[in-house]
Amino acid sequence: MHLLKHVPLFAVILIIYNITAFMGEGSTPMEAALFSLNLVSGATLTLTLDMFMVLLGLLVMFIELLKATRSSVASVIDHGLSTVVLIVFILELILVKNTGTPGFLVLTILAFLDVVAGFTVTISSARRDVMVEH
């Protein structure tokens, strides 16, 4: 559990997405329906694997924002690793066919927001800590 504090959780999302995106032969497994739900309005709500990964990404984003409030050497390492994960997301989005989906684009944007928010929260927290000392 202590190791998870230092690993960017978007790296875990990236690994899971890659494993599932390359499982099918010739098909796009990310478009597979996990379940469908008939709503009272008559519409059918279908949750695909791609959208499930986006929902998982939103949960990870919340956890990463909580992790960003730490002010330690580990948080600086975490921000650096998050930046590397963002670069991998961008490269895969542009270069890999199986990751060229709307869900992966949203996950890439979430990884970008994670990097920007992480640095912003850390800088704000550090500034507040410096003001308290004066």
N, CA, C and O atoms as CSV, one atom per row, in Angstrom:
chain,resi,resn,atom,element,x,y,z
A,1,MET,N,N,0.826,-1.196,0.000
A,1,MET,CA,C,0.000,0.000,0.000
A,1,MET,C,C,0.864,1.251,0.000
A,1,MET,O,O,0.496,2.266,-0.591
A,2,HIS,N,N,2.021,1.178,0.667
A,2,HIS,CA,C,2.916,2.326,0.728
A,2,HIS,C,C,3.442,2.686,-0.662
A,2,HIS,O,O,3.700,3.854,-0.950
A,3,LEU,N,N,3.599,1.673,-1.523
A,3,LEU,CA,C,4.093,1.897,-2.872
A,3,LEU,C,C,3.094,2.693,-3.706
A,3,LEU,O,O,3.499,3.478,-4.564
A,4,LEU,N,N,1.793,2.505,-3.468
A,4,LEU,CA,C,0.775,3.212,-4.236
A,4,LEU,C,C,0.820,4.719,-4.026
A,4,LEU,O,O,0.338,5.475,-4.869
A,5,LYS,N,N,1.392,5.161,-2.913
A,5,LYS,CA,C,1.507,6.593,-2.670
A,5,LYS,C,C,2.438,7.256,-3.672
A,5,LYS,O,O,2.305,8.447,-3.952
A,6,HIS,N,N,3.379,6.491,-4.213
A,6,HIS,CA,C,4.386,7.051,-5.100
A,6,HIS,C,C,4.125,6.760,-6.574
A,6,HIS,O,O,4.808,7.309,-7.438
A,7,VAL,N,N,3.160,5.915,-6.870
A,7,VAL,CA,C,2.856,5.559,-8.253
A,7,VAL,C,C,1.685,6.403,-8.733
A,7,VAL,O,O,0.641,6.438,-8.083
A,8,PRO,N,N,1.847,7.091,-9.875
A,8,PRO,CA,C,0.699,7.814,-10.430
A,8,PRO,C,C,-0.390,6.812,-10.832
A,8,PRO,O,O,-0.136,5.885,-11.600
A,9,LEU,N,N,-1.578,7.006,-10.316
A,9,LEU,CA,C,-2.655,6.052,-10.573
A,9,LEU,C,C,-3.096,6.057,-12.033
A,9,LEU,O,O,-3.685,5.086,-12.506
A,10,PHE,N,N,-2.815,7.146,-12.748
A,10,PHE,CA,C,-3.131,7.156,-14.173
A,10,PHE,C,C,-2.246,6.174,-14.934
A,10,PHE,O,O,-2.611,5.748,-16.029
A,11,ALA,N,N,-1.095,5.806,-14.380
A,11,ALA,CA,C,-0.264,4.763,-14.992
A,11,ALA,C,C,-0.989,3.425,-14.924
A,11,ALA,O,O,-0.914,2.625,-15.856
A,12,VAL,N,N,-1.685,3.184,-13.826
A,12,VAL,CA,C,-2.464,1.949,-13.680
A,12,VAL,C,C,-3.603,1.935,-14.696
A,12,VAL,O,O,-3.860,0.913,-15.333
A,13,ILE,N,N,-4.284,3.071,-14.846
A,13,ILE,CA,C,-5.358,3.192,-15.838
A,13,ILE,C,C,-4.802,2.928,-17.237
A,13,ILE,O,O,-5.416,2.217,-18.032
A,14,LEU,N,N,-3.643,3.501,-17.528
A,14,LEU,CA,C,-3.010,3.325,-18.836
A,14,LEU,C,C,-2.690,1.854,-19.101
A,14,LEU,O,O,-2.918,1.357,-20.204
A,15,ILE,N,N,-2.174,1.175,-18.114
A,15,ILE,CA,C,-1.842,-0.247,-18.269
A,15,ILE,C,C,-3.108,-1.076,-18.482
A,15,ILE,O,O,-3.150,-1.926,-19.371
A,16,ILE,N,N,-4.133,-0.834,-17.674
A,16,ILE,CA,C,-5.394,-1.574,-17.816
A,16,ILE,C,C,-6.012,-1.317,-19.182
A,16,ILE,O,O,-6.496,-2.244,-19.831
A,17,TYR,N,N,-5.998,-0.054,-19.623
A,17,TYR,CA,C,-6.577,0.289,-20.922
A,17,TYR,C,C,-5.840,-0.436,-22.040
A,17,TYR,O,O,-6.466,-0.984,-22.947
A,18,ASN,N,N,-4.509,-0.441,-21.975
A,18,ASN,CA,C,-3.729,-1.106,-23.017
A,18,ASN,C,C,-3.985,-2.608,-23.040
A,18,ASN,O,O,-4.100,-3.202,-24.112
A,19,ILE,N,N,-4.074,-3.219,-21.876
A,19,ILE,CA,C,-4.340,-4.661,-21.828
A,19,ILE,C,C,-5.687,-4.976,-22.467
A,19,ILE,O,O,-5.790,-5.899,-23.275
A,20,THR,N,N,-6.710,-4.221,-22.115
A,20,THR,CA,C,-8.048,-4.506,-22.646
A,20,THR,C,C,-8.184,-4.091,-24.105
A,20,THR,O,O,-8.911,-4.744,-24.854
A,21,ALA,N,N,-7.510,-3.032,-24.531
A,21,ALA,CA,C,-7.639,-2.562,-25.911
A,21,ALA,C,C,-7.008,-3.526,-26.905
A,21,ALA,O,O,-7.409,-3.565,-28.068
A,22,PHE,N,N,-6.030,-4.300,-26.464
A,22,PHE,CA,C,-5.341,-5.207,-27.380
A,22,PHE,C,C,-5.755,-6.664,-27.201
A,22,PHE,O,O,-5.117,-7.558,-27.756
A,23,MET,N,N,-6.814,-6.914,-26.435
A,23,MET,CA,C,-7.266,-8.286,-26.209
A,23,MET,C,C,-7.984,-8.869,-27.415
A,23,MET,O,O,-7.799,-10.045,-27.727
A,24,GLY,N,N,-8.793,-8.083,-28.094
A,24,GLY,CA,C,-9.571,-8.596,-29.215
A,24,GLY,C,C,-8.745,-8.687,-30.484
A,24,GLY,O,O,-7.852,-7.872,-30.715
A,25,GLU,N,N,-9.046,-9.678,-31.302
A,25,GLU,CA,C,-8.353,-9.829,-32.573
A,25,GLU,C,C,-9.200,-9.208,-33.675
A,25,GLU,O,O,-10.236,-9.759,-34.048
A,26,GLY,N,N,-8.767,-8.071,-34.196
A,26,GLY,CA,C,-9.464,-7.428,-35.295
A,26,GLY,C,C,-10.680,-6.616,-34.877
A,26,GLY,O,O,-11.197,-5.838,-35.678
A,27,SER,N,N,-11.140,-6.772,-33.672
A,27,SER,CA,C,-12.301,-6.005,-33.218
A,27,SER,C,C,-11.841,-4.922,-32.249
A,27,SER,O,O,-10.665,-4.839,-31.894
A,28,THR,N,N,-12.773,-4.113,-31.839
A,28,THR,CA,C,-12.456,-3.074,-30.862
A,28,THR,C,C,-13.143,-3.440,-29.552
A,28,THR,O,O,-14.322,-3.133,-29.372
A,29,PRO,N,N,-12.437,-4.083,-28.643
A,29,PRO,CA,C,-13.058,-4.524,-27.391
A,29,PRO,C,C,-13.510,-3.366,-26.507
A,29,PRO,O,O,-14.338,-3.564,-25.618
A,30,MET,N,N,-12.989,-2.172,-26.729
A,30,MET,CA,C,-13.374,-1.039,-25.892
A,30,MET,C,C,-14.820,-0.613,-26.149
A,30,MET,O,O,-15.421,0.070,-25.321
A,31,GLU,N,N,-15.379,-1.013,-27.292
A,31,GLU,CA,C,-16.768,-0.677,-27.600
A,31,GLU,C,C,-17.742,-1.742,-27.106
A,31,GLU,O,O,-18.951,-1.614,-27.301
A,32,ALA,N,N,-17.229,-2.783,-26.472
A,32,ALA,CA,C,-18.086,-3.856,-25.960
A,32,ALA,C,C,-18.950,-3.331,-24.818
A,32,ALA,O,O,-18.477,-2.598,-23.950
A,33,ALA,N,N,-20.210,-3.714,-24.832
A,33,ALA,CA,C,-21.143,-3.277,-23.796
A,33,ALA,C,C,-20.952,-4.117,-22.538
A,33,ALA,O,O,-20.947,-5.347,-22.590
A,34,LEU,N,N,-20.796,-3.441,-21.423
A,34,LEU,CA,C,-20.714,-4.142,-20.138
A,34,LEU,C,C,-22.104,-4.504,-19.645
A,34,LEU,O,O,-22.342,-5.615,-19.172
A,35,PHE,N,N,-23.026,-3.540,-19.766
A,35,PHE,CA,C,-24.422,-3.814,-19.449
A,35,PHE,C,C,-25.285,-2.720,-20.058
A,35,PHE,O,O,-24.804,-1.636,-20.387
A,36,SER,N,N,-26.567,-3.028,-20.199
A,36,SER,CA,C,-27.550,-2.065,-20.691
A,36,SER,C,C,-28.655,-1.937,-19.659
A,36,SER,O,O,-29.011,-2.900,-18.979
A,37,LEU,N,N,-29.184,-0.745,-19.559
A,37,LEU,CA,C,-30.227,-0.478,-18.582
A,37,LEU,C,C,-31.351,0.272,-19.279
A,37,LEU,O,O,-31.125,1.329,-19.869
A,38,ASN,N,N,-32.561,-0.272,-19.213
A,38,ASN,CA,C,-33.718,0.410,-19.785
A,38,ASN,C,C,-34.221,1.433,-18.786
A,38,ASN,O,O,-34.550,1.098,-17.648
A,39,LEU,N,N,-34.279,2.674,-19.216
A,39,LEU,CA,C,-34.728,3.757,-18.349
A,39,LEU,C,C,-36.233,3.941,-18.459
A,39,LEU,O,O,-36.855,3.452,-19.402
A,40,VAL,N,N,-36.812,4.638,-17.508
A,40,VAL,CA,C,-38.253,4.892,-17.492
A,40,VAL,C,C,-38.671,5.674,-18.731
A,40,VAL,O,O,-39.783,5.500,-19.228
A,41,SER,N,N,-37.792,6.530,-19.230
A,41,SER,CA,C,-38.107,7.346,-20.399
A,41,SER,C,C,-38.198,6.527,-21.677
A,41,SER,O,O,-38.657,7.030,-22.702
A,42,GLY,N,N,-37.770,5.279,-21.628
A,42,GLY,CA,C,-37.776,4.436,-22.818
A,42,GLY,C,C,-36.403,4.340,-23.470
A,42,GLY,O,O,-36.182,3.501,-24.343
A,43,ALA,N,N,-35.492,5.190,-23.048
A,43,ALA,CA,C,-34.131,5.154,-23.587
A,43,ALA,C,C,-33.368,3.982,-22.969
A,43,ALA,O,O,-33.674,3.530,-21.865
A,44,THR,N,N,-32.389,3.516,-23.696
A,44,THR,CA,C,-31.529,2.447,-23.192
A,44,THR,C,C,-30.150,3.020,-22.917
A,44,THR,O,O,-29.501,3.569,-23.807
A,45,LEU,N,N,-29.717,2.885,-21.682
A,45,LEU,CA,C,-28.390,3.356,-21.276
A,45,LEU,C,C,-27.439,2.167,-21.344
A,45,LEU,O,O,-27.606,1.183,-20.623
A,46,THR,N,N,-26.443,2.270,-22.217
A,46,THR,CA,C,-25.467,1.196,-22.380
A,46,THR,C,C,-24.110,1.692,-21.914
A,46,THR,O,O,-23.613,2.714,-22.389
A,47,LEU,N,N,-23.519,0.966,-20.989
A,47,LEU,CA,C,-22.188,1.311,-20.500
A,47,LEU,C,C,-21.172,0.437,-21.220
A,47,LEU,O,O,-21.155,-0.784,-21.060
A,48,THR,N,N,-20.318,1.087,-22.024
A,48,THR,CA,C,-19.270,0.360,-22.734
A,48,THR,C,C,-18.015,0.303,-21.873
A,48,THR,O,O,-17.890,1.027,-20.885
A,49,LEU,N,N,-17.107,-0.551,-22.255
A,49,LEU,CA,C,-15.839,-0.661,-21.542
A,49,LEU,C,C,-15.067,0.652,-21.615
A,49,LEU,O,O,-14.399,1.042,-20.658
A,50,ASP,N,N,-15.164,1.332,-22.761
A,50,ASP,CA,C,-14.499,2.622,-22.944
A,50,ASP,C,C,-15.009,3.652,-21.930
A,50,ASP,O,O,-14.219,4.352,-21.297
A,51,MET,N,N,-16.333,3.739,-21.781
A,51,MET,CA,C,-16.902,4.704,-20.842
A,51,MET,C,C,-16.670,4.282,-19.394
A,51,MET,O,O,-16.539,5.137,-18.519
A,52,PHE,N,N,-16.619,2.987,-19.132
A,52,PHE,CA,C,-16.288,2.521,-17.787
A,52,PHE,C,C,-14.883,2.970,-17.404
A,52,PHE,O,O,-14.644,3.362,-16.262
A,53,MET,N,N,-13.960,2.915,-18.351
A,53,MET,CA,C,-12.593,3.369,-18.089
A,53,MET,C,C,-12.568,4.872,-17.810
A,53,MET,O,O,-11.778,5.338,-16.988
A,54,VAL,N,N,-13.426,5.628,-18.489
A,54,VAL,CA,C,-13.519,7.067,-18.221
A,54,VAL,C,C,-14.034,7.301,-16.803
A,54,VAL,O,O,-13.509,8.153,-16.086
A,55,LEU,N,N,-15.051,6.554,-16.396
A,55,LEU,CA,C,-15.564,6.679,-15.026
A,55,LEU,C,C,-14.493,6.316,-14.006
A,55,LEU,O,O,-14.363,6.976,-12.975
A,56,LEU,N,N,-13.736,5.283,-14.288
A,56,LEU,CA,C,-12.620,4.905,-13.424
A,56,LEU,C,C,-11.570,6.019,-13.396
A,56,LEU,O,O,-10.971,6.290,-12.355
A,57,GLY,N,N,-11.353,6.658,-14.542
A,57,GLY,CA,C,-10.421,7.782,-14.624
A,57,GLY,C,C,-10.861,8.962,-13.773
A,57,GLY,O,O,-10.025,9.640,-13.176
A,58,LEU,N,N,-12.161,9.215,-13.710
A,58,LEU,CA,C,-12.667,10.300,-12.862
A,58,LEU,C,C,-12.423,9.999,-11.385
A,58,LEU,O,O,-12.064,10.892,-10.618
A,59,LEU,N,N,-12.615,8.755,-10.994
A,59,LEU,CA,C,-12.330,8.355,-9.616
A,59,LEU,C,C,-10.841,8.517,-9.311
A,59,LEU,O,O,-10.472,9.016,-8.247
A,60,VAL,N,N,-9.997,8.099,-10.233
A,60,VAL,CA,C,-8.549,8.231,-10.063
A,60,VAL,C,C,-8.153,9.703,-9.984
A,60,VAL,O,O,-7.257,10.068,-9.222
A,61,MET,N,N,-8.819,10.545,-10.768
A,61,MET,CA,C,-8.521,11.983,-10.735
A,61,MET,C,C,-8.767,12.550,-9.336
A,61,MET,O,O,-7.970,13.342,-8.831
A,62,PHE,N,N,-9.866,12.142,-8.720
A,62,PHE,CA,C,-10.166,12.599,-7.365
A,62,PHE,C,C,-9.080,12.160,-6.388
A,62,PHE,O,O,-8.620,12.953,-5.566
A,63,ILE,N,N,-8.674,10.898,-6.478
A,63,ILE,CA,C,-7.630,10.385,-5.581
A,63,ILE,C,C,-6.311,11.113,-5.815
A,63,ILE,O,O,-5.601,11.437,-4.864
A,64,GLU,N,N,-5.983,11.371,-7.078
A,64,GLU,CA,C,-4.738,12.084,-7.394
A,64,GLU,C,C,-4.768,13.516,-6.851
A,64,GLU,O,O,-3.740,14.035,-6.415
A,65,LEU,N,N,-5.931,14.149,-6.877
A,65,LEU,CA,C,-6.031,15.500,-6.305
A,65,LEU,C,C,-5.803,15.465,-4.800
A,65,LEU,O,O,-5.185,16.373,-4.244
A,66,LEU,N,N,-6.297,14.430,-4.142
A,66,LEU,CA,C,-6.033,14.292,-2.709
A,66,LEU,C,C,-4.548,14.066,-2.449
A,66,LEU,O,O,-3.994,14.602,-1.489
A,67,LYS,N,N,-3.904,13.274,-3.301
A,67,LYS,CA,C,-2.471,13.024,-3.149
A,67,LYS,C,C,-1.655,14.296,-3.374
A,67,LYS,O,O,-0.577,14.448,-2.799
A,68,ALA,N,N,-2.157,15.206,-4.202
A,68,ALA,CA,C,-1.414,16.425,-4.528
A,68,ALA,C,C,-1.314,17.383,-3.351
A,68,ALA,O,O,-0.486,18.293,-3.367
A,69,THR,N,N,-2.135,17.197,-2.340
A,69,THR,CA,C,-2.100,18.114,-1.196
A,69,THR,C,C,-0.918,17.850,-0.279
A,69,THR,O,O,-0.636,18.657,0.608
A,70,ARG,N,N,-0.220,16.734,-0.476
A,70,ARG,CA,C,0.972,16.454,0.332
A,70,ARG,C,C,2.096,17.383,-0.106
A,70,ARG,O,O,2.220,17.709,-1.286
A,71,SER,N,N,2.894,17.796,0.835
A,71,SER,CA,C,4.075,18.586,0.479
A,71,SER,C,C,5.302,17.854,1.007
A,71,SER,O,O,5.718,18.031,2.152
A,72,SER,N,N,5.864,17.029,0.135
A,72,SER,CA,C,7.042,16.254,0.502
A,72,SER,C,C,7.844,15.971,-0.762
A,72,SER,O,O,7.429,16.310,-1.870
A,73,VAL,N,N,8.977,15.356,-0.572
A,73,VAL,CA,C,9.805,14.972,-1.716
A,73,VAL,C,C,9.063,13.953,-2.576
A,73,VAL,O,O,9.198,13.954,-3.800
A,74,ALA,N,N,8.287,13.094,-1.944
A,74,ALA,CA,C,7.528,12.076,-2.678
A,74,ALA,C,C,6.528,12.711,-3.636
A,74,ALA,O,O,6.285,12.178,-4.719
A,75,SER,N,N,5.947,13.841,-3.251
A,75,SER,CA,C,4.983,14.483,-4.141
A,75,SER,C,C,5.670,15.053,-5.375
A,75,SER,O,O,5.080,15.068,-6.456
A,76,VAL,N,N,6.898,15.518,-5.233
A,76,VAL,CA,C,7.647,16.018,-6.390
A,76,VAL,C,C,7.944,14.868,-7.350
A,76,VAL,O,O,7.828,15.021,-8.565
A,77,ILE,N,N,8.325,13.724,-6.803
A,77,ILE,CA,C,8.575,12.537,-7.629
A,77,ILE,C,C,7.282,12.099,-8.313
A,77,ILE,O,O,7.290,11.741,-9.491
A,78,ASP,N,N,6.177,12.129,-7.577
A,78,ASP,CA,C,4.875,11.760,-8.126
A,78,ASP,C,C,4.496,12.675,-9.283
A,78,ASP,O,O,3.974,12.205,-10.294
A,79,HIS,N,N,4.750,13.977,-9.148
A,79,HIS,CA,C,4.433,14.917,-10.230
A,79,HIS,C,C,5.286,14.643,-11.459
A,79,HIS,O,O,4.798,14.707,-12.587
A,80,GLY,N,N,6.546,14.342,-11.241
A,80,GLY,CA,C,7.425,14.011,-12.367
A,80,GLY,C,C,6.965,12.757,-13.093
A,80,GLY,O,O,6.937,12.721,-14.323
A,81,LEU,N,N,6.605,11.731,-12.333
A,81,LEU,CA,C,6.111,10.493,-12.942
A,81,LEU,C,C,4.769,10.710,-13.637
A,81,LEU,O,O,4.502,10.107,-14.677
A,82,SER,N,N,3.926,11.569,-13.066
A,82,SER,CA,C,2.644,11.887,-13.705
A,82,SER,C,C,2.863,12.569,-15.049
A,82,SER,O,O,2.107,12.347,-15.995
A,83,THR,N,N,3.893,13.396,-15.130
A,83,THR,CA,C,4.218,14.054,-16.393
A,83,THR,C,C,4.660,13.022,-17.430
A,83,THR,O,O,4.285,13.122,-18.599
A,84,VAL,N,N,5.446,12.041,-17.017
A,84,VAL,CA,C,5.864,10.970,-17.931
A,84,VAL,C,C,4.648,10.177,-18.406
A,84,VAL,O,O,4.549,9.839,-19.585
A,85,VAL,N,N,3.727,9.879,-17.494
A,85,VAL,CA,C,2.506,9.150,-17.858
A,85,VAL,C,C,1.693,9.960,-18.863
A,85,VAL,O,O,1.152,9.395,-19.813
A,86,LEU,N,N,1.600,11.272,-18.668
A,86,LEU,CA,C,0.886,12.130,-19.616
A,86,LEU,C,C,1.523,12.050,-20.999
A,86,LEU,O,O,0.813,11.956,-22.000
A,87,ILE,N,N,2.843,12.085,-21.065
A,87,ILE,CA,C,3.534,12.000,-22.353
A,87,ILE,C,C,3.223,10.671,-23.041
A,87,ILE,O,O,3.020,10.633,-24.254
A,88,VAL,N,N,3.184,9.586,-22.273
A,88,VAL,CA,C,2.846,8.276,-22.845
A,88,VAL,C,C,1.404,8.277,-23.344
A,88,VAL,O,O,1.127,7.744,-24.419
A,89,PHE,N,N,0.482,8.867,-22.584
A,89,PHE,CA,C,-0.913,8.986,-23.029
A,89,PHE,C,C,-0.980,9.710,-24.371
A,89,PHE,O,O,-1.641,9.241,-25.297
A,90,ILE,N,N,-0.300,10.847,-24.479
A,90,ILE,CA,C,-0.345,11.641,-25.713
A,90,ILE,C,C,0.240,10.855,-26.879
A,90,ILE,O,O,-0.345,10.824,-27.962
A,91,LEU,N,N,1.388,10.220,-26.665
A,91,LEU,CA,C,2.017,9.448,-27.740
A,91,LEU,C,C,1.129,8.291,-28.193
A,91,LEU,O,O,0.996,8.043,-29.391
A,92,GLU,N,N,0.525,7.588,-27.245
A,92,GLU,CA,C,-0.357,6.482,-27.620
A,92,GLU,C,C,-1.599,6.977,-28.341
A,92,GLU,O,O,-2.056,6.340,-29.290
A,93,LEU,N,N,-2.147,8.092,-27.910
A,93,LEU,CA,C,-3.331,8.642,-28.572
A,93,LEU,C,C,-3.028,8.952,-30.030
A,93,LEU,O,O,-3.851,8.694,-30.908
A,94,ILE,N,N,-1.861,9.500,-30.283
A,94,ILE,CA,C,-1.493,9.911,-31.638
A,94,ILE,C,C,-1.024,8.729,-32.493
A,94,ILE,O,O,-1.326,8.675,-33.685
A,95,LEU,N,N,-0.295,7.793,-31.903
A,95,LEU,CA,C,0.413,6.780,-32.689
A,95,LEU,C,C,-0.201,5.384,-32.703
A,95,LEU,O,O,0.075,4.610,-33.620
A,96,VAL,N,N,-1.023,5.040,-31.719
A,96,VAL,CA,C,-1.527,3.666,-31.597
A,96,VAL,C,C,-2.999,3.616,-32.006
A,96,VAL,O,O,-3.832,4.342,-31.463
A,97,LYS,N,N,-3.301,2.752,-32.967
A,97,LYS,CA,C,-4.657,2.677,-33.520
A,97,LYS,C,C,-5.704,2.281,-32.478
A,97,LYS,O,O,-6.775,2.886,-32.419
A,98,ASN,N,N,-5.408,1.277,-31.661
A,98,ASN,CA,C,-6.397,0.776,-30.696
A,98,ASN,C,C,-6.719,1.769,-29.584
A,98,ASN,O,O,-7.734,1.619,-28.903
A,99,THR,N,N,-5.882,2.769,-29.389
A,99,THR,CA,C,-6.162,3.762,-28.347
A,99,THR,C,C,-6.735,5.057,-28.931
A,99,THR,O,O,-6.870,6.054,-28.221
A,100,GLY,N,N,-7.062,5.043,-30.194
A,100,GLY,CA,C,-7.656,6.224,-30.820
A,100,GLY,C,C,-9.156,6.255,-30.635
A,100,GLY,O,O,-9.907,6.254,-31.610
A,101,THR,N,N,-9.597,6.284,-29.391
A,101,THR,CA,C,-11.028,6.286,-29.075
A,101,THR,C,C,-11.379,7.552,-28.293
A,101,THR,O,O,-10.504,8.173,-27.690
A,102,PRO,N,N,-12.652,7.931,-28.305
A,102,PRO,CA,C,-13.046,9.104,-27.511
A,102,PRO,C,C,-12.747,8.931,-26.021
A,102,PRO,O,O,-12.366,9.889,-25.349
A,103,GLY,N,N,-12.918,7.726,-25.510
A,103,GLY,CA,C,-12.636,7.478,-24.096
A,103,GLY,C,C,-11.172,7.688,-23.765
A,103,GLY,O,O,-10.847,8.250,-22.719
A,104,PHE,N,N,-10.281,7.242,-24.644
A,104,PHE,CA,C,-8.849,7.426,-24.399
A,104,PHE,C,C,-8.486,8.904,-24.488
A,104,PHE,O,O,-7.607,9.371,-23.764
A,105,LEU,N,N,-9.157,9.646,-25.374
A,105,LEU,CA,C,-8.937,11.095,-25.442
A,105,LEU,C,C,-9.323,11.746,-24.119
A,105,LEU,O,O,-8.593,12.598,-23.613
A,106,VAL,N,N,-10.459,11.356,-23.556
A,106,VAL,CA,C,-10.894,11.914,-22.270
A,106,VAL,C,C,-9.904,11.542,-21.170
A,106,VAL,O,O,-9.586,12.372,-20.319
A,107,LEU,N,N,-9.415,10.304,-21.180
A,107,LEU,CA,C,-8.415,9.898,-20.185
A,107,LEU,C,C,-7.119,10.695,-20.339
A,107,LEU,O,O,-6.472,11.028,-19.346
A,108,THR,N,N,-6.741,10.998,-21.579
A,108,THR,CA,C,-5.551,11.819,-21.818
A,108,THR,C,C,-5.750,13.220,-21.262
A,108,THR,O,O,-4.840,13.787,-20.657
A,109,ILE,N,N,-6.937,13.779,-21.466
A,109,ILE,CA,C,-7.240,15.108,-20.925
A,109,ILE,C,C,-7.234,15.071,-19.399
A,109,ILE,O,O,-6.740,16.000,-18.760
A,110,LEU,N,N,-7.775,14.012,-18.812
A,110,LEU,CA,C,-7.744,13.870,-17.351
A,110,LEU,C,C,-6.311,13.770,-16.840
A,110,LEU,O,O,-5.985,14.338,-15.798
A,111,ALA,N,N,-5.450,13.052,-17.564
A,111,ALA,CA,C,-4.042,12.953,-17.167
A,111,ALA,C,C,-3.372,14.324,-17.252
A,111,ALA,O,O,-2.540,14.663,-16.410
A,112,PHE,N,N,-3.735,15.116,-18.269
A,112,PHE,CA,C,-3.208,16.480,-18.386
A,112,PHE,C,C,-3.672,17.333,-17.205
A,112,PHE,O,O,-2.877,18.046,-16.593
A,113,LEU,N,N,-4.964,17.250,-16.893
A,113,LEU,CA,C,-5.496,18.017,-15.763
A,113,LEU,C,C,-4.865,17.569,-14.451
A,113,LEU,O,O,-4.656,18.384,-13.552
A,114,ASP,N,N,-4.560,16.283,-14.336
A,114,ASP,CA,C,-3.880,15.770,-13.146
A,114,ASP,C,C,-2.521,16.432,-12.981
A,114,ASP,O,O,-2.162,16.844,-11.878
A,115,VAL,N,N,-1.767,16.538,-14.058
A,115,VAL,CA,C,-0.436,17.160,-13.989
A,115,VAL,C,C,-0.554,18.636,-13.625
A,115,VAL,O,O,0.142,19.116,-12.730
A,116,VAL,N,N,-1.432,19.353,-14.315
A,116,VAL,CA,C,-1.586,20.791,-14.055
A,116,VAL,C,C,-2.116,21.034,-12.645
A,116,VAL,O,O,-1.592,21.882,-11.923
A,117,ALA,N,N,-3.151,20.296,-12.250
A,117,ALA,CA,C,-3.730,20.482,-10.915
A,117,ALA,C,C,-2.747,20.072,-9.831
A,117,ALA,O,O,-2.675,20.715,-8.783
A,118,GLY,N,N,-1.995,19.017,-10.069
A,118,GLY,CA,C,-1.013,18.575,-9.077
A,118,GLY,C,C,0.033,19.633,-8.795
A,118,GLY,O,O,0.336,19.927,-7.638
A,119,PHE,N,N,0.587,20.209,-9.861
A,119,PHE,CA,C,1.578,21.265,-9.668
A,119,PHE,C,C,0.950,22.502,-9.024
A,119,PHE,O,O,1.558,23.130,-8.156
A,120,THR,N,N,-0.264,22.850,-9.449
A,120,THR,CA,C,-0.936,24.034,-8.904
A,120,THR,C,C,-1.225,23.871,-7.418
A,120,THR,O,O,-0.949,24.774,-6.629
A,121,VAL,N,N,-1.776,22.729,-7.033
A,121,VAL,CA,C,-2.096,22.492,-5.623
A,121,VAL,C,C,-0.827,22.459,-4.784
A,121,VAL,O,O,-0.797,23.011,-3.684
A,122,THR,N,N,0.212,21.821,-5.287
A,122,THR,CA,C,1.467,21.743,-4.536
A,122,THR,C,C,2.090,23.117,-4.347
A,122,THR,O,O,2.563,23.443,-3.259
A,123,ILE,N,N,2.091,23.918,-5.395
A,123,ILE,CA,C,2.655,25.269,-5.292
A,123,ILE,C,C,1.838,26.113,-4.326
A,123,ILE,O,O,2.402,26.853,-3.520
A,124,SER,N,N,0.511,26.008,-4.398
A,124,SER,CA,C,-0.341,26.768,-3.478
A,124,SER,C,C,-0.121,26.340,-2.038
A,124,SER,O,O,-0.062,27.178,-1.138
A,125,SER,N,N,0.002,25.033,-1.818
A,125,SER,CA,C,0.249,24.534,-0.460
A,125,SER,C,C,1.607,24.990,0.051
A,125,SER,O,O,1.742,25.372,1.213
A,126,ALA,N,N,2.604,24.950,-0.808
A,126,ALA,CA,C,3.947,25.384,-0.401
A,126,ALA,C,C,3.956,26.873,-0.091
A,126,ALA,O,O,4.602,27.308,0.862
A,127,ARG,N,N,3.248,27.647,-0.886
A,127,ARG,CA,C,3.176,29.087,-0.644
A,127,ARG,C,C,2.508,29.361,0.699
A,127,ARG,O,O,2.946,30.233,1.449
A,128,ARG,N,N,1.452,28.619,0.998
A,128,ARG,CA,C,0.758,28.786,2.271
A,128,ARG,C,C,1.684,28.409,3.429
A,128,ARG,O,O,1.697,29.087,4.456
A,129,ASP,N,N,2.456,27.333,3.269
A,129,ASP,CA,C,3.393,26.919,4.314
A,129,ASP,C,C,4.464,27.972,4.547
A,129,ASP,O,O,4.858,28.209,5.689
A,130,VAL,N,N,4.941,28.605,3.486
A,130,VAL,CA,C,5.960,29.650,3.619
A,130,VAL,C,C,5.375,30.867,4.317
A,130,VAL,O,O,6.057,31.494,5.127
A,131,MET,N,N,4.121,31.217,4.021
A,131,MET,CA,C,3.488,32.375,4.652
A,131,MET,C,C,3.283,32.139,6.142
A,131,MET,O,O,3.376,33.077,6.934
A,132,VAL,N,N,3.005,30.905,6.533
A,132,VAL,CA,C,2.799,30.593,7.944
A,132,VAL,C,C,4.096,30.775,8.716
A,132,VAL,O,O,4.071,31.231,9.859
A,133,GLU,N,N,5.229,30.429,8.112
A,133,GLU,CA,C,6.513,30.533,8.788
A,133,GLU,C,C,6.933,31.979,9.014
A,133,GLU,O,O,7.655,32.260,9.970
A,134,HIS,N,N,6.506,32.892,8.169
A,134,HIS,CA,C,6.903,34.297,8.320
A,134,HIS,C,C,6.089,34.911,9.383
A,134,HIS,O,O,6.254,36.094,9.681
